[in-house]
């Protein structure tokens, strides 16, 4: 049983210069959510796709429990993939 129309989900981190937000959205909502965040002055610094809702929500929860320095490391590690993904949306 799927929770959403499509089971493709996204977890991303945005940064507005003051704080970071760890967010979840379905594939159907992704473009609109990222554009809205960009209009609010936030930029996506990390973006990861999941093929099922459970894994995406578990990843979001894991990110929320990590230290800021570990999050920084993940952002650096996935910077190229995130950049490519965001470019394809905008």
Chimera marker file (.cmm) of the C-alpha trace (Angstrom):
<marker_set name="trace">
<marker id="1" x="0.000" y="0.000" z="0.000" r="1" g="1" b="0" radius="0.5"/>
<marker id="2" x="1.401" y="3.383" z="-1.008" r="1" g="1" b="0" radius="0.5"/>
<marker id="3" x="0.920" y="6.428" z="1.166" r="1" g="1" b="0" radius="0.5"/>
<marker id="4" x="0.958" y="8.712" z="-1.861" r="1" g="1" b="0" radius="0.5"/>
<marker id="5" x="0.022" y="8.462" z="-5.548" r="1" g="1" b="0" radius="0.5"/>
<marker id="6" x="3.643" y="7.761" z="-6.365" r="1" g="1" b="0" radius="0.5"/>
<marker id="7" x="6.102" y="6.228" z="-3.968" r="1" g="1" b="0" radius="0.5"/>
<marker id="8" x="8.983" y="8.428" z="-5.133" r="1" g="1" b="0" radius="0.5"/>
<marker id="9" x="9.855" y="10.850" z="-2.364" r="1" g="1" b="0" radius="0.5"/>
<marker id="10" x="12.524" y="13.445" z="-1.687" r="1" g="1" b="0" radius="0.5"/>
<marker id="11" x="14.396" y="14.591" z="1.382" r="1" g="1" b="0" radius="0.5"/>
<marker id="12" x="16.219" y="17.857" z="1.119" r="1" g="1" b="0" radius="0.5"/>
<marker id="13" x="17.963" y="20.439" z="3.252" r="1" g="1" b="0" radius="0.5"/>
<marker id="14" x="17.549" y="24.138" z="2.611" r="1" g="1" b="0" radius="0.5"/>
<marker id="15" x="19.653" y="26.971" z="3.974" r="1" g="1" b="0" radius="0.5"/>
<marker id="16" x="18.645" y="30.632" z="4.224" r="1" g="1" b="0" radius="0.5"/>
<marker id="17" x="21.922" y="31.818" z="5.727" r="1" g="1" b="0" radius="0.5"/>
<marker id="18" x="20.577" y="31.716" z="9.276" r="1" g="1" b="0" radius="0.5"/>
<marker id="19" x="19.292" y="28.194" z="9.653" r="1" g="1" b="0" radius="0.5"/>
<marker id="20" x="18.787" y="24.942" z="7.836" r="1" g="1" b="0" radius="0.5"/>
<marker id="21" x="15.545" y="23.068" z="7.311" r="1" g="1" b="0" radius="0.5"/>
<marker id="22" x="15.274" y="19.340" z="6.707" r="1" g="1" b="0" radius="0.5"/>
<marker id="23" x="12.243" y="18.705" z="4.541" r="1" g="1" b="0" radius="0.5"/>
<marker id="24" x="10.309" y="15.846" z="2.963" r="1" g="1" b="0" radius="0.5"/>
<marker id="25" x="8.058" y="15.916" z="-0.085" r="1" g="1" b="0" radius="0.5"/>
<marker id="26" x="6.535" y="13.581" z="-2.617" r="1" g="1" b="0" radius="0.5"/>
<marker id="27" x="7.650" y="13.550" z="-6.231" r="1" g="1" b="0" radius="0.5"/>
<marker id="28" x="4.482" y="15.401" z="-7.248" r="1" g="1" b="0" radius="0.5"/>
<marker id="29" x="5.240" y="18.254" z="-4.828" r="1" g="1" b="0" radius="0.5"/>
<marker id="30" x="8.986" y="18.544" z="-5.376" r="1" g="1" b="0" radius="0.5"/>
<marker id="31" x="9.171" y="21.237" z="-8.046" r="1" g="1" b="0" radius="0.5"/>
<marker id="32" x="6.620" y="23.499" z="-6.360" r="1" g="1" b="0" radius="0.5"/>
<marker id="33" x="8.204" y="23.062" z="-2.920" r="1" g="1" b="0" radius="0.5"/>
<marker id="34" x="11.715" y="23.867" z="-4.109" r="1" g="1" b="0" radius="0.5"/>
<marker id="35" x="10.561" y="26.883" z="-6.094" r="1" g="1" b="0" radius="0.5"/>
<marker id="36" x="8.646" y="28.177" z="-3.055" r="1" g="1" b="0" radius="0.5"/>
<marker id="37" x="11.708" y="27.759" z="-0.845" r="1" g="1" b="0" radius="0.5"/>
<marker id="38" x="13.845" y="29.562" z="-3.412" r="1" g="1" b="0" radius="0.5"/>
<marker id="39" x="11.368" y="32.470" z="-3.519" r="1" g="1" b="0" radius="0.5"/>
<marker id="40" x="11.700" y="32.713" z="0.271" r="1" g="1" b="0" radius="0.5"/>
<marker id="41" x="15.465" y="33.089" z="-0.023" r="1" g="1" b="0" radius="0.5"/>
<marker id="42" x="16.320" y="29.514" z="0.837" r="1" g="1" b="0" radius="0.5"/>
<marker id="43" x="18.595" y="27.434" z="-1.326" r="1" g="1" b="0" radius="0.5"/>
<marker id="44" x="18.670" y="23.666" z="-1.483" r="1" g="1" b="0" radius="0.5"/>
<marker id="45" x="22.035" y="22.406" z="-0.269" r="1" g="1" b="0" radius="0.5"/>
<marker id="46" x="21.176" y="18.693" z="-0.140" r="1" g="1" b="0" radius="0.5"/>
<marker id="47" x="18.637" y="16.669" z="-2.087" r="1" g="1" b="0" radius="0.5"/>
<marker id="48" x="18.109" y="12.920" z="-2.160" r="1" g="1" b="0" radius="0.5"/>
<marker id="49" x="15.543" y="10.754" z="-3.951" r="1" g="1" b="0" radius="0.5"/>
<marker id="50" x="13.932" y="7.647" z="-2.458" r="1" g="1" b="0" radius="0.5"/>
<marker id="51" x="11.810" y="4.988" z="-4.101" r="1" g="1" b="0" radius="0.5"/>
<marker id="52" x="9.576" y="4.512" z="-1.082" r="1" g="1" b="0" radius="0.5"/>
<marker id="53" x="8.062" y="6.683" z="1.586" r="1" g="1" b="0" radius="0.5"/>
<marker id="54" x="9.319" y="4.701" z="4.565" r="1" g="1" b="0" radius="0.5"/>
<marker id="55" x="12.990" y="5.021" z="3.567" r="1" g="1" b="0" radius="0.5"/>
<marker id="56" x="12.601" y="8.738" z="2.868" r="1" g="1" b="0" radius="0.5"/>
<marker id="57" x="10.984" y="9.439" z="6.242" r="1" g="1" b="0" radius="0.5"/>
<marker id="58" x="13.588" y="7.291" z="8.032" r="1" g="1" b="0" radius="0.5"/>
<marker id="59" x="16.367" y="9.256" z="6.292" r="1" g="1" b="0" radius="0.5"/>
<marker id="60" x="14.756" y="12.566" z="7.309" r="1" g="1" b="0" radius="0.5"/>
<marker id="61" x="14.555" y="11.407" z="10.916" r="1" g="1" b="0" radius="0.5"/>
<marker id="62" x="18.187" y="10.281" z="10.810" r="1" g="1" b="0" radius="0.5"/>
<marker id="63" x="19.290" y="13.665" z="9.420" r="1" g="1" b="0" radius="0.5"/>
<marker id="64" x="17.403" y="15.443" z="12.206" r="1" g="1" b="0" radius="0.5"/>
<marker id="65" x="19.395" y="13.492" z="14.790" r="1" g="1" b="0" radius="0.5"/>
<marker id="66" x="22.838" y="14.283" z="13.316" r="1" g="1" b="0" radius="0.5"/>
<marker id="67" x="25.170" y="17.022" z="14.480" r="1" g="1" b="0" radius="0.5"/>
<marker id="68" x="25.680" y="20.169" z="12.424" r="1" g="1" b="0" radius="0.5"/>
<marker id="69" x="29.232" y="19.090" z="11.519" r="1" g="1" b="0" radius="0.5"/>
<marker id="70" x="28.005" y="15.726" z="10.225" r="1" g="1" b="0" radius="0.5"/>
<marker id="71" x="25.321" y="17.480" z="8.172" r="1" g="1" b="0" radius="0.5"/>
<marker id="72" x="28.054" y="19.739" z="6.738" r="1" g="1" b="0" radius="0.5"/>
<marker id="73" x="30.017" y="16.644" z="5.718" r="1" g="1" b="0" radius="0.5"/>
<marker id="74" x="26.979" y="15.126" z="3.968" r="1" g="1" b="0" radius="0.5"/>
<marker id="75" x="26.267" y="18.379" z="2.159" r="1" g="1" b="0" radius="0.5"/>
<marker id="76" x="29.849" y="18.516" z="0.874" r="1" g="1" b="0" radius="0.5"/>
<marker id="77" x="29.774" y="14.845" z="-0.137" r="1" g="1" b="0" radius="0.5"/>
<marker id="78" x="26.531" y="15.164" z="-2.132" r="1" g="1" b="0" radius="0.5"/>
<marker id="79" x="27.065" y="18.722" z="-3.442" r="1" g="1" b="0" radius="0.5"/>
<marker id="80" x="27.516" y="17.666" z="-7.093" r="1" g="1" b="0" radius="0.5"/>
<marker id="81" x="24.449" y="15.389" z="-7.092" r="1" g="1" b="0" radius="0.5"/>
<marker id="82" x="22.350" y="18.069" z="-5.396" r="1" g="1" b="0" radius="0.5"/>
<marker id="83" x="23.519" y="20.729" z="-7.835" r="1" g="1" b="0" radius="0.5"/>
<marker id="84" x="22.621" y="18.552" z="-10.826" r="1" g="1" b="0" radius="0.5"/>
<marker id="85" x="19.184" y="17.768" z="-9.389" r="1" g="1" b="0" radius="0.5"/>
<marker id="86" x="18.307" y="21.370" z="-8.591" r="1" g="1" b="0" radius="0.5"/>
<marker id="87" x="19.491" y="22.526" z="-12.011" r="1" g="1" b="0" radius="0.5"/>
<marker id="88" x="17.116" y="20.058" z="-13.652" r="1" g="1" b="0" radius="0.5"/>
<marker id="89" x="14.167" y="21.565" z="-11.736" r="1" g="1" b="0" radius="0.5"/>
<marker id="90" x="14.886" y="25.258" z="-12.192" r="1" g="1" b="0" radius="0.5"/>
<link id1="1" id2="2" r="1" g="1" b="0" radius="0.2"/>
<link id1="2" id2="3" r="1" g="1" b="0" radius="0.2"/>
<link id1="3" id2="4" r="1" g="1" b="0" radius="0.2"/>
<link id1="4" id2="5" r="1" g="1" b="0" radius="0.2"/>
<link id1="5" id2="6" r="1" g="1" b="0" radius="0.2"/>
<link id1="6" id2="7" r="1" g="1" b="0" radius="0.2"/>
<link id1="7" id2="8" r="1" g="1" b="0" radius="0.2"/>
<link id1="8" id2="9" r="1" g="1" b="0" radius="0.2"/>
<link id1="9" id2="10" r="1" g="1" b="0" radius="0.2"/>
<link id1="10" id2="11" r="1" g="1" b="0" radius="0.2"/>
<link id1="11" id2="12" r="1" g="1" b="0" radius="0.2"/>
<link id1="12" id2="13" r="1" g="1" b="0" radius="0.2"/>
<link id1="13" id2="14" r="1" g="1" b="0" radius="0.2"/>
<link id1="14" id2="15" r="1" g="1" b="0" radius="0.2"/>
<link id1="15" id2="16" r="1" g="1" b="0" radius="0.2"/>
<link id1="16" id2="17" r="1" g="1" b="0" radius="0.2"/>
<link id1="17" id2="18" r="1" g="1" b="0" radius="0.2"/>
<link id1="18" id2="19" r="1" g="1" b="0" radius="0.2"/>
<link id1="19" id2="20" r="1" g="1" b="0" radius="0.2"/>
<link id1="20" id2="21" r="1" g="1" b="0" radius="0.2"/>
<link id1="21" id2="22" r="1" g="1" b="0" radius="0.2"/>
<link id1="22" id2="23" r="1" g="1" b="0" radius="0.2"/>
<link id1="23" id2="24" r="1" g="1" b="0" radius="0.2"/>
<link id1="24" id2="25" r="1" g="1" b="0" radius="0.2"/>
<link id1="25" id2="26" r="1" g="1" b="0" radius="0.2"/>
<link id1="26" id2="27" r="1" g="1" b="0" radius="0.2"/>
<link id1="27" id2="28" r="1" g="1" b="0" radius="0.2"/>
<link id1="28" id2="29" r="1" g="1" b="0" radius="0.2"/>
<link id1="29" id2="30" r="1" g="1" b="0" radius="0.2"/>
<link id1="30" id2="31" r="1" g="1" b="0" radius="0.2"/>
<link id1="31" id2="32" r="1" g="1" b="0" radius="0.2"/>
<link id1="32" id2="33" r="1" g="1" b="0" radius="0.2"/>
<link id1="33" id2="34" r="1" g="1" b="0" radius="0.2"/>
<link id1="34" id2="35" r="1" g="1" b="0" radius="0.2"/>
<link id1="35" id2="36" r="1" g="1" b="0" radius="0.2"/>
<link id1="36" id2="37" r="1" g="1" b="0" radius="0.2"/>
<link id1="37" id2="38" r="1" g="1" b="0" radius="0.2"/>
<link id1="38" id2="39" r="1" g="1" b="0" radius="0.2"/>
<link id1="39" id2="40" r="1" g="1" b="0" radius="0.2"/>
<link id1="40" id2="41" r="1" g="1" b="0" radius="0.2"/>
<link id1="41" id2="42" r="1" g="1" b="0" radius="0.2"/>
<link id1="42" id2="43" r="1" g="1" b="0" radius="0.2"/>
<link id1="43" id2="44" r="1" g="1" b="0" radius="0.2"/>
<link id1="44" id2="45" r="1" g="1" b="0" radius="0.2"/>
<link id1="45" id2="46" r="1" g="1" b="0" radius="0.2"/>
<link id1="46" id2="47" r="1" g="1" b="0" radius="0.2"/>
<link id1="47" id2="48" r="1" g="1" b="0" radius="0.2"/>
<link id1="48" id2="49" r="1" g="1" b="0" radius="0.2"/>
<link id1="49" id2="50" r="1" g="1" b="0" radius="0.2"/>
<link id1="50" id2="51" r="1" g="1" b="0" radius="0.2"/>
<link id1="51" id2="52" r="1" g="1" b="0" radius="0.2"/>
<link id1="52" id2="53" r="1" g="1" b="0" radius="0.2"/>
<link id1="53" id2="54" r="1" g="1" b="0" radius="0.2"/>
<link id1="54" id2="55" r="1" g="1" b="0" radius="0.2"/>
<link id1="55" id2="56" r="1" g="1" b="0" radius="0.2"/>
<link id1="56" id2="57" r="1" g="1" b="0" radius="0.2"/>
<link id1="57" id2="58" r="1" g="1" b="0" radius="0.2"/>
<link id1="58" id2="59" r="1" g="1" b="0" radius="0.2"/>
<link id1="59" id2="60" r="1" g="1" b="0" radius="0.2"/>
<link id1="60" id2="61" r="1" g="1" b="0" radius="0.2"/>
<link id1="61" id2="62" r="1" g="1" b="0" radius="0.2"/>
<link id1="62" id2="63" r="1" g="1" b="0" radius="0.2"/>
<link id1="63" id2="64" r="1" g="1" b="0" radius="0.2"/>
<link id1="64" id2="65" r="1" g="1" b="0" radius="0.2"/>
<link id1="65" id2="66" r="1" g="1" b="0" radius="0.2"/>
<link id1="66" id2="67" r="1" g="1" b="0" radius="0.2"/>
<link id1="67" id2="68" r="1" g="1" b="0" radius="0.2"/>
<link id1="68" id2="69" r="1" g="1" b="0" radius="0.2"/>
<link id1="69" id2="70" r="1" g="1" b="0" radius="0.2"/>
<link id1="70" id2="71" r="1" g="1" b="0" radius="0.2"/>
<link id1="71" id2="72" r="1" g="1" b="0" radius="0.2"/>
<link id1="72" id2="73" r="1" g="1" b="0" radius="0.2"/>
<link id1="73" id2="74" r="1" g="1" b="0" radius="0.2"/>
<link id1="74" id2="75" r="1" g="1" b="0" radius="0.2"/>
<link id1="75" id2="76" r="1" g="1" b="0" radius="0.2"/>
<link id1="76" id2="77" r="1" g="1" b="0" radius="0.2"/>
<link id1="77" id2="78" r="1" g="1" b="0" radius="0.2"/>
<link id1="78" id2="79" r="1" g="1" b="0" radius="0.2"/>
<link id1="79" id2="80" r="1" g="1" b="0" radius="0.2"/>
<link id1="80" id2="81" r="1" g="1" b="0" radius="0.2"/>
<link id1="81" id2="82" r="1" g="1" b="0" radius="0.2"/>
<link id1="82" id2="83" r="1" g="1" b="0" radius="0.2"/>
<link id1="83" id2="84" r="1" g="1" b="0" radius="0.2"/>
<link id1="84" id2="85" r="1" g="1" b="0" radius="0.2"/>
<link id1="85" id2="86" r="1" g="1" b="0" radius="0.2"/>
<link id1="86" id2="87" r="1" g="1" b="0" radius="0.2"/>
<link id1="87" id2="88" r="1" g="1" b="0" radius="0.2"/>
<link id1="88" id2="89" r="1" g="1" b="0" radius="0.2"/>
<link id1="89" id2="90" r="1" g="1" b="0" radius="0.2"/>
</marker_set>
